[in-house]
Amino acid sequence: MLVAGRPSAELRFVKRALHSDVSLHLKTAVLSLPTFSRPLGKAGTLFPATWAELAKKDVVVLLDCDAKTLSTEQANLLVRFV
């Protein structure tokens, strides 16, 4: 799972690089998307809401996520994941 704080050129680059590996099944969550208006807002994959959902992931890559971007619940889930 690729988790980004916001849309960016770096996100596009990393996403394109990971998609080029056919052995990977990539899900991307952009945490700031719900704050954008349509058509960009609410697009893509949401960050897993529960431990059971997150535990299904093999890898989580954080890209440009600061403490303000992650909620306390999301940060706690990531700490448990690591």
Buried (B, 14 or more C-beta within 10 A) or exposed (E): BBBBBBBEEEBEEBBEEBEEEEEEEBBBBBBBBEEBEEEEEEEEBEBBEEEEEBEEEEEBBBBBBEEEBBEEEBEEBBEEBE
